[in-house]
């Protein structure tokens, strides 16, 4: 899914939104998702491994696929 791991919480959010949502997401939603990921990654070491980041990416993915913008119309 990722050739290179995103380097910031915002990059994780943007990358997953691009892959999982067909369309635009409100800026407030993107900001809230970025705060969520920032809080999750803050508890990890400065250069976390994929194994350390993966549970948080799974949680973020779960939230994104539940967004109204992710639902089929």
N, C-alpha and C positions, 0 to 999 in steps of 0.2 A: 504493500500500500504506500509506503514511503521509501524513496531511495535515500533521502537524507532527512533526518528527524528535524522537524521545525524547531527553531531556536528560541521561541518565546511563546507565552500563553496565547497572545493574539495570533501568532502564526499557526498554532495548533487549531484554533477556532476557525480561522479563515480556510485552512486546508481542508478540514472536515466539512465545513459548510459547502465548499465548492464541490466536494465529492458526493455529498448526501442530499443536498437541497437543489431542486431545479427551480431557480428563481431567487428573488431578493428576500433578505431577512431584514426586519427593521433594525436600525442602528442601536436602539435600546436593547434589543435581544442580543445582538452581537456583543455589546458592552457587558451585559450581564453574564454571558457565556465566558467572556474573557476574564472577568472578575472571578468566576467559579474556577476556571483553570489556573489562574494566578494563585489563588488560595491553596489549591491542591499541590501545585508544583513548588510552592514556597517551603513546604516541609521536606523536600528532597534535597540531596546534596547538589552543589553547583553544577556538576556535569553528570546528570543522572543517566543510567543505562536505560535501554528500552524496557527491560524487565521491571525497572522501578517506575517508569512512566506509564506502562501499559494499563494498569488498573484505573488510572485517572483518565486515560484516553477512552477506555471502555465506558466509563461513567459519562463522559462528555458526549460520546457517540450516542449513548442511550437517550440523553436529553435531547440531542439534535433530532433524532428520528421521531421523537414525540412532538416536535414543534408543529403547529398548524401548517406552516409552510412546507413541511415534509410530507404531508398527507396528500394522497391522490385525490383529484377532484373529478 
